[in-house]
Amino acid sequence: MESPNVVTFTPDGNRIFAGGFRTDRTIHTFHTNIPGRDSDILRLGKTRRSKDGQKGIVSAISFPEGNSAFVGSNIFAVGTYSPGSIYVYDDRLPIDCPAGIVLHGGVSVVGHGRKKKRRFVDVSQVEDDGDQGTDDPTGLDDGEQQDIFSAAKISWYQARARTGITQLTWSKGGQNDYMLYSASRRSDAVLAFDMRMLSGDTSHPIQGVAAYSRDSDSNQRLEFDFDNEGRRLFVASKDSCVKVYDTGTGMLLDTIGGFHDAVNGVSYAEINGRELLSVACGARRFDTNDEDDEEDGRLNQLNGTDPLNPPGSLSLYTL
């Protein structure tokens, strides 16, 4: 018996996707109308140690919802820990497909591997055989001129996803209905990737196009969420606040502060015309008292009675 790190429903509610098992590179899919232990197994590689496919422990699975341009397109995004990566797969399987199929044809948004691979490049530059392995991280042939600014931007986005993906969310519509947003461990920004290549528009290959700043110098999972129209982005931050961004312009609209500890969770809802935002805050603390008082300090922390380190809280706000 092994517990998954990630469990999510498909948008139609007919299946449950579970991933993040430590002993293999698989995603188990369960049909909600068929109770029991039977599941379809989607493999991210031929074996656990094989070099093909996506590597790392599955840490996030996301399907397009809301008013996204990709709703109903049978695609889903998968993020992993150690090494951090983001791949996009097609959800459709052959009718006679046996359990244990290896997911082929995944598009790498942020990849990894022993060889340096071209990422965020124009698909017209990729050879017909699909092999993107090269010793040149820019993917340029001899004699081609390198855009050092583009290379620096690519490296910047990769560095903020390499530590491990903690959340993936497709845009809900609004001005940017073709975006995929990601958050990572110890990353100082929520990233947005242009996914229009998946719709056949090869003039807009997958690339990082926007970043929304936050304080995330922590291994704690810090979440983000959108309003129903996808125009505002609510970002949890370690510096005891929630940052509100305009997804169209990328500008900081507001900061909700006054919390006693790191904000780790945000969730937006609109009920009967009222906009509500739930905010969770709190972080693990380590006792810095003398060794003689170490045990007492630990007990106070567990009991939530330490006046200097109050326990976590959940607040509800009207916007």
N, C-alpha and C positions, 0 to 999 in steps of 0.2 A: 504494500500500500504506500502510495506517495501522493502528497498534496501538490496541486498546481499553484504557481504564483499568480496566474492571471485566469479569470473566468469572465466571459462576456457573452451576451446574447447577440444573435444576428438581428438586423433591424426588423425583420418580419416575426421574430420570436419563435421560429420553428426549430432553431438549433442553438446549442450552447458550445462555444469554443473554449477549451481549457488548454493552457500551455504553461511553460516554465518548469518542467520536470528536470531534475538535476541529472538523472541517469541516461537521458536520451534527448535527441533533438526532434521532438515531435509536438504536434498539436492534435488533441483528441476532440472530435466533434460528436455531440450527443443530440439525438432527435427528441424534442420535448414531448412528442406524442407517443414515444416508445420508452417506457420506464425500464430501468435495468442498467447493467454495466456495459452493454455492448456499445461500441463507438467506432466511427471511422477514424483512421489514423493518417494524418498528413505529416510526412517526414520532411524536415528541412535539409536533410542530407542523406546519402545512402547508408552511412553508419554514423555512430557518434563521433568517431575520430577521423572520418574522411574529410578531404580538403574541399569537397564540392559544397555548394549551397551556403546558406546562412549559418553562422556559428554563434555560440553564446547561449545563455539561458534566456528563454523568452520572458520578457518583462512587461510587454504592452501589446495589445491587439485592438485594432480600431476599424470600424466599418463607417462608411460615409452615411450621414444622417442629415435631417433638416432640409435646407434648400441647396445643399451642395450640388455642384454640377455633376458629381460622380454618383449620386444616389441611383440605385438600381443598376449599376454597372458591373456588379458581381466582383468587385475588387475589395481587398482589405489590406491593411498595413500591419506589419509585425516589427516590433522593436526588441532588442536583446541587450543583456548585460555582458560584459567581459568576454569578448570585446563588444563595444557598443556598435550597433548597426540598425538600419531601417531598410526593410524590403517591402515591396508591394506585390501581392499575388492575385491571380484570378481565382475566384471562388468556384467557378464551374468545373465539374469533374466529368470524365467520360461515363456513359451509362453503365458500361461493363467494367468500371474501374474497381479493382480489388482493394481491400483495406491495406493500408501501408504504402500508398502512393507517395513518391517523392515529388515535392512541389517544384516543377520546372518552370522556367521562363519568368522567374521573379525579377523585378526591376529593382536595382540597388539605388536607393536614395543616398544613404551613407553606408559604405561598405568597409571591408577589412580584408586581411589576408597577409601572407608572407611577402608576396610581391606587391609593389606599389601599383595601384590601379587608377585608371582615369575615372574621375567622378565629376558630376555636374558638367559633362562635356556635351557638345552638340552631337546628336545621334548620327549626323551625316559623316562624322569623323570616325565612327566605329566601323571596323571591318566587317565584311559580310559574315565571317565565321563567328562573330560575337565575342571573340577573345579580346578582353580589355587589359590583359596583363602586359606590363611594360616596365622597363627600368626607369623611364622618364615619368615623373609624377604629373607632368603637365599633359602627357599624351601627344606631344608634338613631334612630327617627323623632323629629320635633319633639314636645316634651311628655313624652317618655318619660324616666324617671329612670335615670341612669347609675350603675352600680355601679363606683366608682372602684377598689375593691380588685380586682375581676375584670379591669378594664382594665389595671391595673398588672401583674397576673399574666400576662396575655396578652403584653404588651410584654416582660416578662422572658424568657419562653420563646422568643419570636421572636428576640430579640437574641442568644441563645445558639445559634441555628440559622442565622442569617443569614450567618455567615462561611463556610459551606460544609460539607456533610455528609460525614463520613469513614467512617461505619459505620451500618448499619441492621440490626436484629435483632428478630424477633418473639419474644414470650415463649414459653417452652417448656412452660408449664403451671403447676402449683402454685396459689398463691392468686390470681395475676393472669394468667389465660390469655387476656386480651383486650387485651394491651398491645403497643405497638410502641416499641422503644428506639432512641435515636439518639445519636451522638457527632459533634461538629463541631470544625473547626479553632479553636484558641485559645479553646475554651469551657471554663469552669471546672466543668462538670457534664455527666454523662450524663443525658439526658432520657427520660421515659416518657410516652407519649400513650395516652389511653383511646380505643380503636377500636371500641367497642360499637355505634356508629351503623351500621357496615358490616353488622352482623347484623340490622338492622332495629329495634334498640332506640333509638328517637329521643329517649328521655328521658336518654340519655347521649351527647351529641354529642362529636365529636372535640375533645379539649382536653388540654393538658399537666397532668398530675396528680402527677408526682413528679420529683425531681431528686437525683442522687447526686454529691456533691461530689468534685472532684479538682483537681490542679494541672496545667493544660494551657496554660500561657502559651508556646506553641510552635506552629509550623506543622507539626510532625511529627505523623504519624498515631498516635494512642494508642488502643489497642484495649480491648475489654471482652468478657467471656464469662460464661456461666451454667453452673451444674451441671446434671446431667441432669434434675432435677425443676424447675428454674427458680426455686428458693427462695433461692439465693445468687448474687450478682452480683460478679464479679471485675473490678475497674477498674484499668487501668494509669494511672500518674500520673507527672508529670515530677519530683516530689520524691523519686525513687528508692525507690518502694514500690508495693505492690499493695494496694488498699483492698477489703475484703470487706464487702458490704452484704446485709442481709436485704431481699428484694424485697417481702415482705409488710408490714413495718413501716417500711422505709426507714432503719433504724438501722445504724450502722457496727458490724459484728461483730468485725472484726480488721483488723490492718495487717501485711502481710508486708514487712519492710524489709531493710536491710543491703546494698542494691545500690549499685554505684559510680557509676551514671549513671541517666538517665531511663529508666523502664520504658516500652517502646513496644508490647509484645505479650504477651498472656496467652491460654492455651488450656487448657480443662479436659477431662479424659477419665477414664473409669472402666474399668479393665481387671482382670478376674478379682477383682472386689470391692475393688480398691485405687483410691482416689481420687488422681489425679495432676494436677498443675498445672505446665505449662511456662511459663517466663517469659523473655522476651527484653528486653535492655536495651542502651542505647547511643544516642548522639546525635552529630550532626556538630559538630565543634569548629573554631574559627578561631584561628589562631596569633596570640598577642598579644605576641610578641617584637619586638625592634628590627627595622627594615627590613633590616639587613645579614644577620640570621639568618632572614629570612622564608622563603627557599627551603629551608633546611635543616629548619626546623620543619614545612613542608608535606610534605617527604619522610618525616620521622619519623612524621607523622600517617598518611600513606598506608601506610607499612610496619607500623604498629601498634606502634612501639617507643617512643613518647612515654610516659615513666613517669607524667606528670601526667594524661594522657588515654588510659587503656587502651582497647583496642578493645572492640566490643560482645561480649556473651556470651549464651548460652542455657543456662538452668538448669531442672532438673526436680525438683519437690518432691512429697513424699507428704503428703496432708492428713489 
